[in-house]
Amino acid sequence: MSKRAFITGVTGQDGSYLAELLLGKGYQVHGLVRRTSSISRSRIDHLHVDAHDPDARFFLHYGDLTDSSRLRDLFAEVEPEEVYNLGAQSHVRVSFDEPVFSVTVDALGALNVLEAVRHMKTPARFYQASSSEMYGKVAAVPQDENTPLHPRSPYACAKVYAHYQTLNYREAYGLFACSGILFNHESPRRGESFVTRKITRAAARIKLGLQNKLYLGNLDAKRDWGYAPDYVEAMWRMLQHPTADDYVVATGETHSVREFLEESFSHLGLKWSSHVEVDPSFERPSEVDILLGDPTKVREVLGWKPRVTFRELARIMVDADLEAARKEAAGL
């Protein structure tokens, strides 16, 4: 019988790539989706099949991270061997505008999932999506698993809570519970409000004359950017290892927003400075200036390493957005 995995946040960037990875490995995959009046499942539409098909291996279940009783019922019904908690309000800037919602989903939601796992007849192996934003005002460069945390947003504070609860449940209850401290990871499935996708989408639309200007915040912020499909493989590897632990997942390189602009626009033969304007409203009340991960542990213990370079990442995203912009221009 195939392994069963449960993914919260299955409709997001990481959730969709992880579902693809697990299905490719023969898993039966279950995903949590919120009930809304408008359906937004474009990232997983190609995976969804008739649940009544006797050969179906991908299933969606209505629920919410804030509904602890629903989570317990679902885990009791599905009995997954692996649970990946990827669901979150994941936009750092938005968390300043909606701090209570962000903390409720990202912190207490993770606790609800941990509790549901703990009460399973046979507790699943658990993965928590921790974030490099937890380092915030960094105490050292680069950052590894032992670097002190100094969060500088409601999002990051919530992720710190969930990170330490995962450690607590591992130590207090003996759960196989891991946290992946993932540095920025992008793809054509990245949400359009995130800076990398804003850049690649705008570059493509400017190239085709669909827009002329792009407004951004801090161009000097530096991040360790990788490719999302590479990073979900690291999540999976964590839950296959004999012992549970926490891992930094990163490329070990840092690049500024300005550099991402240069790579993206130059790929289309454009000069970014002719089209980009700085808008202070996009800047955070407290900025994280530099994030640079040290992936030594994940490389040495799990044998993981990134395959896609910074330049390749920017070009993959630009090419995908150029294709989308061509369809937009053609009215498709």
Number of C-alpha atoms within 10 A of each C-alpha: 6 11 14 21 24 27 25 24 22 26 24 22 22 26 24 24 23 25 25 19 16 19 19 10 11 13 18 20 25 22 22 23 21 15 11 8 6 6 9 12 14 12 17 17 11 10 14 13 14 11 12 8 8 7 9 13 19 21 17 18 14 13 18 20 26 18 12 18 14 16 22 19 13 18 21 17 10 13 19 23 17 22 26 27 25 23 24 22 18 19 13 19 20 16 20 16 11 14 18 14 14 26 23 17 21 30 24 20 23 29 22 21 23 28 17 21 26 18 13 16 10 12 22 26 20 26 26 26 21 28 21 27 26 24 25 21 18 22 12 12 12 17 21 21 18 8 13 15 19 17 21 20 23 22 30 27 23 26 29 23 18 24 24 13 20 26 20 14 18 18 12 10 10 13 20 21 28 26 25 24 25 25 25 22 23 25 21 21 18 19 16 14 12 14 19 25 21 16 28 27 24 27 33 27 22 20 18 15 11 15 13 14 16 19 15 18 16 17 16 13 16 20 22 24 27 28 24 24 21 20 27 24 17 23 23 16 15 25 22 13 11 8 10 20 18 20 26 25 33 31 25 18 17 19 17 18 19 16 15 23 22 17 21 29 24 14 17 16 10 17 15 19 13 10 16 17 14 13 12 11 10 13 14 17 10 13 14 19 14 20 27 25 25 21 23 20 16 20 17 10 12 15 11 19 18 19 12 16 14 19 13 14 21 28 19 18 23 27 18 16 22 21 13 16 23 16 11 13 13 8 7 8
